């Protein structure tokens, strides 16, 4: 079967099997910024934005994405290879340690800021609660996200 999706602004058609999860389809199609962590929805490494909401792609059936708009970390950088403000903030605040959790965490933060541009620290912490990081205590990630809050990007 086939699904038609818009990934990072580009219309795509993907051949899928009925049991395929979105994580596997995206990685197979070259979107390797979508990380495979736990396959149980617990770590957030596979987070993408699906129709404006942060979702764990390991728990999303690919068929459910038919007709959807998907944003992966590969699509977040702006034109002329400029980093998205969240990506820049993560670098500037030292919030990217090993980097494995960073794509999912940034996408969770983007979904939050798109819906709620001026979140409080507790709201930021709640938005990234599903993104596990072994390298940090989340302080620098929260600071990075709050530094972007209220700004266009």
Helices and strands as residue ranges (DSSP letters): E 2-7, E 10-15, H 22-28, E 47-50, E 53-56, G 62-65, E 69-71, G 73-75, G 79-81, H 85-92, H 102-115, H 121-127, H 139-148
